[in-house]
């Protein structure tokens, strides 16, 4: 039944139908839009791949201790044992 389903003359008929349906003025716009979309997709995929390798090879980040910084010359024991400032 469909031994040779996609022969060159089938593609020619499909191309002619697309030109007839969409017109010759719309096709260059569609091709430009498709090209831009493909470039954006390619750059985003590359950025995601680079971001993934950068995160996996980067050294783990130490958590920063949050609290009140002590100015030079001031005593360090300024708050309670839980780190909250005394009022």
Residue pairs with C-beta under 8 A, 6 or more apart in sequence:
18 27
19 27
22 30
67 79
67 83
68 78
68 79
68 83
68 85
70 76
70 78
78 85
78 86
79 85
79 86
80 86
